[in-house]
């Protein structure tokens, strides 16, 4: 059994390998005889190779889902899916012409009596001793079921063939009926055997009696969790010979109501679901009807596929929280732009652009300003530098990139990307963002250093030399007018106050005008230079953030979309009864049982 499970795990370990093997097996016919009598050297076909199209597609998708999710979803959550794949692989290698049906029930329900009634001869021991059945007993109506019984671990001494009817019972050819120990046995080993076999058979007949049909242990431990397996479930109300006709109908109606509250779909009016009927195994009343229903069920030969489909539904329902998100998770353009804006603030792109603009304008003023103004500013700098007056300490400069701002930007974009995702994938997105954030501040620092300071050496426009010459001319005019006046005062030149004053006034007024004109002309180019410096730093920071954070996050989101598509394929078109039906609240089983007994006595 362990070797079989290991082989099954190897087959669903890698989705790509499973698909290639499935494609190869689809072109090769599988002999039924080989399937019935497995050989140690026989290499089984790919999982789902002999199943119907929808089921095979769902099993392949479950392969892919498990493979893509192994590093994201906890192994406990994938355990049920792995078990379903293991059992599907094991069941496929065995006979497809046989249907294994288990008879299960509580102590004293009469399932062994019903087992003997279906067999036509006493096969299973009956009696007042409890528990009577201590190990599974198998009854096979045809050859070729040895592998199935080995899988159920039924000992050879407990395998029987029906004597009455024998091979002439053609309507039951292919049936393997297994009588299980009591599910409420006081012996723990008996209950463990019931749980193990119920997970391996193709269908189950639950035998209940008028006293224990509402037992909480039956409904809460078995019927409610297996509500999605209604199509391969029979519920038989036995011992109706102890009730009158009216009382039997009332108990049967109450049983249907309880099953409906458990979420078990009832196969009535041609709809798929569980079969519910009443009979008496002791008197034989209703046994032929059950025998006929079981015969049609067996001859249909779809029970293994329906059981596996229900198992896939159950596994999908358990995995729903790991794959179904609320809304449409992901990163839109607004979130990406917001992340870029925060990184730009962190690297100081706007401040760098403004500084480059100021340096450009300051350079223009220095180059085109009047000499007297530059001399005054130099004097002010020298006086401030040599002053002994107490000054405030210069603030400590921040790093090239503010680490806290970078971490905050990454945290916000990770929250935006993971919003609405199932917990495992939200955690994966946050971890991918955290890995990208590790070293991102240092990378941004190196980036800003490599780009250089745009304010260090701003370019000079071609018209700056002309402006410098014009300012020099204005200065020369001032000096020439002053020398002319001095010469008149000394008497070297003929007196005439107006001409030298006009020359000096032209130089004095012309100098500030040239400076003002240069300052006005430099505003546009300085602004464009600052914007270009901000853009280059912003784009560089955005590229770094995209490579380290956004791309890994986008990869995780893409992976989630892939597994979400695979999960949608696993769910398929048939709704899961376990997930779709609303199950009633938890009931007090003993109280209901007491009420049922009181009602039965009253009737």
C-alpha positions in Angstrom: 0.0 0.0 0.0 2.8 2.4 0.9 4.7 1.6 -2.4 1.5 2.3 -4.3 1.1 5.7 -2.7 4.7 6.5 -3.4 4.2 5.7 -7.1 1.1 7.9 -7.1 3.0 10.8 -5.5 5.8 10.5 -8.1 3.1 10.8 -10.8 1.6 14.0 -9.5 4.8 15.5 -8.3 5.4 17.5 -11.5 2.6 18.8 -13.6 4.6 19.0 -16.8 5.8 15.4 -16.5 2.2 14.4 -15.8 0.9 16.1 -19.0 3.6 14.6 -21.2 2.9 11.2 -19.8 -0.8 11.7 -20.3 -0.3 12.7 -23.9 1.9 9.7 -24.5 -0.6 7.3 -22.8 -3.5 8.7 -24.8 -2.0 7.3 -28.0 -1.5 3.8 -26.5 -4.5 1.5 -25.8 -4.7 0.1 -22.3 -5.6 -3.6 -22.0 -8.4 -4.3 -19.5 -6.8 -7.6 -18.6 -3.6 -5.8 -17.6 -5.6 -3.4 -15.5 -7.4 -6.2 -13.7 -4.3 -8.1 -12.9 -1.5 -5.6 -12.2 2.0 -6.7 -12.8 5.1 -5.4 -10.9 6.8 -4.6 -14.3 3.7 -3.0 -15.7 4.0 0.8 -16.2 0.6 2.3 -15.5 -0.8 5.0 -17.9 -0.8 8.6 -16.9 -3.3 9.7 -14.3 -6.7 10.1 -15.8 -5.8 8.2 -19.0 -8.7 5.8 -18.7 -11.2 8.3 -17.1 -13.7 10.4 -19.0 -12.8 13.7 -20.5 -14.1 16.1 -17.8 -12.7 14.1 -14.9 -9.3 13.7 -16.6 -9.1 17.4 -17.2 -9.9 18.1 -13.6 -7.3 15.6 -12.4 -4.7 17.1 -14.6 -5.6 20.6 -13.4 -5.3 19.3 -9.8 -1.8 18.0 -10.7 -0.8 21.4 -11.9 -2.4 23.1 -9.0 -0.5 21.1 -6.4 2.8 21.5 -8.3 2.4 25.3 -8.6 1.3 25.7 -5.0 3.7 23.5 -3.1 6.0 26.4 -2.1 3.1 28.8 -1.5 0.4 26.8 0.3 0.9 24.9 3.4 1.3 21.1 3.0 -1.6 20.4 5.3 -3.9 22.3 3.0 -2.6 20.2 0.0 -2.8 16.9 1.8 -6.3 16.1 0.8 -5.6 17.0 -2.8 -2.6 14.7 -2.7 -4.6 11.9 -1.2 -7.2 12.2 -4.0 -4.5 12.0 -6.6 -3.0 9.0 -4.9 -6.3 7.2 -4.7 -7.1 8.1 -8.3 -3.8 6.7 -9.5 -4.3 3.5 -7.4 -7.9 3.0 -8.5 -7.1 3.5 -12.2 -4.6 0.7 -12.1 -7.2 -1.7 -10.9 -10.3 -3.2 -12.6 -12.7 -0.8 -14.2 -15.3 -3.6 -14.6 -15.9 -3.9 -10.9 -17.8 -1.6 -8.5 -16.9 -1.8 -4.8 -19.8 -0.9 -2.5 -19.5 -0.9 1.3 -22.3 -1.7 3.8 -21.9 0.6 6.8 -24.0 1.2 9.8 -24.3 1.4 13.6 -24.4 -1.4 16.1 -27.6 -3.4 15.8 -28.7 -1.7 12.5 -28.9 -5.1 10.7 -26.3 -4.4 8.0 -24.9 -8.0 8.3 -28.4 -9.3 7.9 -28.9 -7.1 4.8 -25.5 -8.3 3.5 -26.7 -11.9 3.8 -30.0 -11.0 2.2 -28.3 -9.5 -0.8 -25.9 -12.5 -1.0 -28.8 -15.0 -0.8 -26.9 -17.1 1.8 -25.5 -16.5 5.3 -22.1 -15.1 4.7 -21.6 -12.5 7.4 -22.2 -13.5 11.0 -25.2 -12.1 12.7 -26.2 -12.2 16.4 -26.9 -10.4 19.6 -23.2 -10.1 20.5 -21.9 -6.6 19.9 -20.0 -5.9 17.9 -20.7 -8.8 15.7 -18.6 -7.9 12.6 -15.0 -7.4 13.6 -13.3 -7.2 10.2 -14.5 -6.3 6.6 -16.0 -9.3 4.8 -16.1 -9.1 0.9 -18.5 -10.7 -1.4 -17.6 -10.6 -5.1 -20.0 -11.7 -7.9 -17.3 -12.1 -10.6 -13.6 -12.8 -11.0 -10.9 -10.2 -11.3 -11.5 -8.2 -8.1 -8.4 -9.5 -6.2 -6.5 -6.2 -6.7 -9.4 -4.2 -5.4 -9.7 -6.4 -2.3 -5.9 -6.2 -1.7 -6.2 -2.4 -1.8 -9.0 -2.7 0.9 -6.8 -5.0 2.9 -9.5 -7.7 3.1 -7.9 -11.0 4.2 -8.2 -13.9 1.8 -10.1 -15.9 4.4 -12.8 -13.2 4.4 -13.4 -13.1 0.7 -16.6 -14.9 -0.4 -18.5 -15.7 -3.6 -22.3 -15.9 -3.6 -23.6 -19.5 -3.7 -27.2 -18.9 -4.5 -27.5 -17.7 -8.1 -23.7 -17.9 -8.7 -22.6 -16.7 -12.1 -26.2 -16.7 -13.1 -26.7 -13.5 -11.1 -25.9 -11.5 -14.3 -27.4 -8.2 -13.0 -24.9 -8.1 -10.2 -21.9 -9.1 -12.3 -19.0 -6.7 -11.3 -20.3 -6.0 -7.8 -18.0 -6.3 -4.9 -19.9 -5.9 -1.6 -18.0 -5.3 1.6 -19.6 -5.7 5.1 -17.9 -3.2 7.5 -17.6 -3.3 11.3 -19.9 -1.0 13.2 -18.9 2.7 12.9 -19.9 3.3 16.5 -18.1 0.2 17.8 -16.6 0.4 21.3 -13.4 -1.1 19.7 -11.3 1.7 18.3 -9.7 -0.6 15.7 -13.1 -1.3 14.2 -13.9 2.4 13.8 -10.4 2.9 12.2 -11.2 0.2 9.7 -14.5 1.8 8.8 -12.8 5.2 8.2 -10.1 3.6 6.1 -12.3 1.5 3.8 -14.9 4.3 3.3 -12.1 6.4 1.8 -11.3 3.7 -0.8 -14.7 2.2 -1.9 -16.7 3.4 -4.9 -20.0 3.7 -3.1 -21.5 3.1 0.3 -24.9 1.9 1.6 -25.7 3.3 5.0 -27.9 1.1 7.0 -29.9 2.8 9.7 -32.6 1.6 12.0 -35.7 3.4 13.5 -33.9 4.0 16.8 -30.5 5.4 15.6 -31.3 7.0 12.2 -30.9 10.5 13.8 -27.7 9.6 15.8 -25.4 12.6 15.9 -22.3 10.4 15.4 -23.6 9.2 12.1 -24.7 12.6 10.8 -21.8 14.7 12.0 -19.0 12.3 11.5 -20.0 10.7 8.2 -23.1 12.0 6.4 -22.4 15.7 6.7 -18.7 15.6 5.7 -19.5 13.3 2.8 -22.5 15.3 1.6 -20.8 15.9 -1.7 -20.7 12.2 -2.4 -24.5 11.9 -2.6 -24.5 10.4 -6.0 -22.6 7.3 -4.7 -24.5 7.1 -1.5 -27.5 4.8 -0.5 -29.3 5.4 2.8 -31.4 2.4 3.8 -33.9 2.5 6.7 -33.9 -1.1 7.9 -36.2 -3.0 10.3 -39.4 -1.3 9.1 -41.1 -4.6 10.1 -40.9 -3.2 13.7 -43.0 -0.2 12.6 -46.4 0.2 11.0 -46.8 1.5 7.5 -47.7 5.0 8.6 -45.0 5.1 11.2 -42.4 3.8 8.7 -43.4 6.6 6.3 -43.1 9.2 9.0 -39.6 8.0 10.0 -38.5 7.9 6.4 -39.7 11.4 5.8 -37.8 12.6 8.9 -34.7 10.8 7.7 -35.0 12.7 4.4 -35.3 15.9 6.3 -32.2 15.2 8.3 -30.3 14.3 5.2 -31.4 17.6 3.6 -30.2 19.5 6.6 -26.8 17.7 6.4 -26.5 19.0 2.8 -27.0 15.6 1.2 -28.8 16.0 -2.2 -31.6 13.5 -2.5 -32.0 11.7 -5.8 -35.7 12.3 -6.4 -37.6 13.2 -9.5 -34.8 12.2 -11.8 -32.2 14.5 -10.1 -28.8 13.1 -9.2 -28.3 12.5 -5.5 -28.5 9.9 -2.7 -31.0 7.1 -2.9 -33.2 6.7 0.2 -35.5 3.7 0.7 -37.0 1.6 3.5 -36.8 -2.2 3.8 -36.6 -5.1 6.2 -33.6 -7.3 5.7 -35.2 -9.9 8.1 -38.4 -10.3 6.2 -37.1 -9.4 2.8 -39.5 -6.5 2.3 -37.9 -3.9 0.0 -34.7 -6.0 -0.6 -35.5 -6.8 -4.2 -36.0 -3.1 -4.9 -32.6 -2.4 -3.4 -31.0 -5.3 -5.3 -32.5 -3.8 -8.5 -31.2 -0.3 -7.8 -27.7 -1.7 -6.9 -27.7 -3.8 -10.1 -28.4 -0.8 -12.3 -25.8 1.2 -10.4 -23.2 -1.5 -11.0 -24.0 -2.0 -14.6 -23.7 1.7 -15.3 -19.9 1.3 -14.4 -19.5 5.0 -13.6 -19.3 4.7 -9.8 -15.5 5.0 -9.6 -15.5 8.2 -11.7 -18.4 9.7 -9.8 -16.6 8.9 -6.5 -13.4 10.5 -7.8 -15.3 13.5 -9.1 -16.9 13.9 -5.6 -13.5 13.6 -4.0 -12.1 16.3 -6.3 -15.1 18.5 -5.3 -14.3 17.9 -1.7 -10.7 18.7 -2.1 -11.5 21.8 -4.1 -13.9 23.0 -1.4 -11.2 22.6 1.2 -8.7 24.5 -0.9 -11.1 27.4 -1.7 -9.7 29.7 0.9 -6.2 29.2 -0.6 -7.2 30.2 -4.1 -10.4 32.3 -4.3 -9.9 36.0 -3.7 -12.3 38.9 -3.1 -12.5 41.3 -5.9 -9.7 41.7 -8.6 -6.3 41.7 -6.9 -3.3 43.1 -8.6 -1.4 46.2 -9.3 -3.0 48.9 -11.4 -1.3 51.9 -13.1 -2.3 54.1 -10.2 -0.5 51.9 -7.7 2.6 51.7 -9.9 2.7 55.5 -10.4 2.3 56.0 -6.7 5.2 53.7 -6.0 7.4 55.6 -8.5 6.4 58.9 -6.9 7.5 57.6 -3.5 10.8 56.4 -4.8 11.3 59.7 -6.5 10.8 61.5 -3.2 13.1 59.1 -1.5 16.0 59.8 -3.9 15.2 63.5 -3.9 14.4 63.8 -7.6 12.3 67.0 -7.2 14.9 68.6 -4.8 17.7 67.7 -7.2 15.7 69.3 -10.1 15.1 72.4 -8.1 18.7 72.6 -7.1 19.8 72.3 -10.7 17.4 75.1 -11.7 18.7 77.3 -8.9 22.4 76.7 -9.9 21.7 77.5 -13.5 20.0 80.8 -12.6 22.7 81.6 -10.0 25.4 81.0 -12.7 23.6 83.3 -15.1 23.4 86.1 -12.5 27.0 85.6 -11.6 28.1 85.7 -15.2 25.9 88.5 -16.3 25.7 90.5 -13.1 27.4 93.9 -12.4 30.9 93.7 -10.9 29.9 95.9 -8.0 27.1 93.5 -7.0 29.4 90.5 -7.3 31.9 92.4 -5.2 29.3 93.1 -2.6 28.2 89.4 -2.4 31.9 88.3 -2.1 32.3 90.7 0.8 29.2 89.4 2.5 30.4 85.8 2.2 33.8 86.7 3.5 32.4 88.6 6.4 30.0 85.7 7.3 32.8 83.2 7.0 35.1 85.2 9.3 32.5 86.3 11.8 32.9 85.2 15.4 29.2 85.6 16.3 27.5 82.4 17.6 25.6 80.6 14.9 23.2 77.7 14.9 24.8 74.3 14.2 24.2 73.1 10.7 21.7 70.3 10.6 23.0 66.9 9.8 22.4 66.1 6.2 20.2 63.1 5.3 21.5 60.2 3.4 21.2 60.2 -0.4 18.0 58.1 -0.1 15.8 58.1 3.0 15.7 54.4 4.0 12.4 54.8 5.9 10.7 56.3 2.8 11.9 53.5 0.6 10.7 50.9 3.1 7.4 52.7 3.4 7.0 52.8 -0.4 7.6 49.0 -0.6 5.3 48.3 2.2 2.5 50.3 0.6 2.9 48.7 -2.8 3.0 45.3 -1.3 -0.3 46.0 0.6 -1.9 47.2 -2.6 -0.8 44.2 -4.5 -1.8 41.7 -1.8 -5.2 43.3 -1.0 -7.9 40.8 -1.6 -5.6 37.8 -2.2 -6.0 34.6 -0.3 -3.6 34.4 2.7 -0.9 32.2 1.2 -0.6 34.3 -1.9 -0.8 37.6 -0.1 2.1 36.4 2.1 4.0 35.3 -1.0 3.5 38.8 -2.5 4.7 40.5 0.6 7.8 38.3 0.9 8.7 39.0 -2.8 8.4 42.7 -2.1 10.5 42.4 1.1 13.2 40.5 -0.8 13.3 43.2 -3.4 13.4 45.9 -0.7 16.5 44.3 0.8 19.3 46.4 -0.6 17.1 48.8 -2.5 18.1 51.9 -0.6 21.8 51.1 -1.3 21.1 50.5 -4.9 19.3 53.9 -5.2 22.3 55.5 -3.5 24.6 54.0 -6.0 22.3 55.1 -8.8 22.3 58.7 -7.7 26.0 58.7 -7.4 26.5 57.2 -10.9 24.2 59.8 -12.4 26.1 62.6 -10.8 25.0 65.9 -9.4 23.1 67.8 -12.1 23.9 71.0 -10.2 27.6 70.5 -10.2 28.5 71.7 -13.7 25.4 73.1 -15.5 25.9 73.8 -19.2 26.3 77.4 -20.4 24.1 78.9 -23.1 25.7 80.2 -26.3 24.5 83.8 -25.5 26.2 84.1 -22.2 29.5 85.5 -23.6 27.6 88.2 -25.4 25.9 89.1 -22.2 29.2 89.1 -20.3 30.6 91.5 -23.0 27.6 93.8 -22.7 28.0 93.9 -18.9 31.7 94.6 -19.3 30.8 97.4 -21.8 28.4 98.9 -19.2 31.2 98.8 -16.6 33.7 100.4 -18.9 31.2 103.2 -19.6 30.9 103.9 -15.9 34.7 103.9 -15.5 35.1 106.1 -18.6 32.5 108.6 -17.3 34.2 108.7 -13.9 37.6 109.3 -15.4 36.2 112.1 -17.6 34.8 113.9 -14.6 38.1 113.5 -12.7 39.9 114.9 -15.7 37.6 117.9 -15.8 38.1 118.5 -12.1 41.8 118.4 -12.5 41.6 120.6 -15.5 43.1 118.3 -18.0 39.9 118.2 -20.0 37.7 121.1 -21.0 34.9 121.4 -18.4 31.5 120.0 -19.4 29.4 118.2 -16.8 26.6 116.8 -18.9 28.5 114.4 -21.3 30.4 112.5 -18.6 27.4 112.3 -16.4 25.3 110.9 -19.2 28.0 108.3 -20.0 28.2 107.2 -16.4 24.4 107.1 -16.0 24.2 105.0 -19.2 26.7 102.5 -17.7 25.0 102.6 -14.2 21.5 102.0 -15.7 22.6 99.6 -18.5 24.4 97.2 -16.1 21.3 96.2 -14.1 19.2 96.2 -17.3 21.6 93.6 -18.8 21.5 91.6 -15.6 17.7 91.7 -15.5 17.4 90.7 -19.1 19.8 87.8 -18.5 17.8 86.7 -15.5 14.5 86.8 -17.4 16.0 84.9 -20.4 17.4 82.2 -18.2 14.2 81.2 -16.4 12.9 79.0 -19.2 16.1 77.1 -19.9 16.8 76.8 -16.2 13.3 75.3 -15.5 13.7 72.8 -18.4 17.2 71.9 -17.2 15.8 71.2 -13.7 12.9 69.2 -15.0 15.2 67.1 -17.2 17.4 66.4 -14.2 14.4 65.4 -12.1 13.1 63.2 -15.0 16.3 61.3 -15.4 16.6 60.7 -11.7 13.0 59.7 -11.4 13.2 57.3 -14.3 16.3 55.7 -13.0 14.8 55.2 -9.5 11.6 53.8 -11.2 13.6 51.3 -13.2 15.5 50.2 -10.1 12.3 49.8 -8.1 10.6 48.0 -11.0 13.4 45.5 -11.4 13.7 44.8 -7.6 10.1 45.1 -6.4 7.4 45.5 -9.0 8.6 42.7 -11.3 8.9 40.1 -8.5 5.5 41.1 -7.2 4.0 40.9 -10.7 5.5 37.4 -11.1 3.8 36.3 -7.9 0.5 37.8 -9.1 1.0 36.0 -12.5 1.6 32.7 -10.6 -1.6 33.3 -8.6 -3.6 33.9 -11.8 -2.2 30.6 -13.2 -3.2 28.6 -10.1 -6.5 30.4 -10.0 -7.2 29.2 -13.6 -6.2 25.7 -12.6 -8.4 25.9 -9.6 -11.3 27.0 -11.7 -10.7 23.9 -13.9 -10.5 21.7 -10.8 -13.9 23.0 -9.6 -15.3 22.3 -13.1 -18.9 22.7 -14.1 -20.5 20.4 -11.6 -21.1 22.2 -8.3 -19.7 20.9 -5.1 -22.6 19.9 -2.9 -20.3 20.4 0.1 -19.6 24.0 -0.9 -22.9 25.0 -2.6 -25.5 23.7 -0.2 -26.2 25.6 3.0 -25.8 23.2 5.9 -27.9 23.7 9.0 -26.5 24.7 12.3 -25.0 22.2 14.8 -27.7 20.2 16.4 -28.0 18.4 19.7 -28.0 14.8 18.4 -29.0 13.2 21.6 -31.9 15.6 22.0 -33.2 14.9 18.5 -32.8 11.2 19.0 -34.8 11.3 22.2 -37.5 13.4 20.4 -37.6 10.9 17.5 -38.0 8.0 19.9 -40.8 9.8 21.8 -42.5 10.5 18.5 -42.2 6.9 17.4 -43.7 5.7 20.6 -46.5 8.3 20.3 -47.3 7.0 16.8 
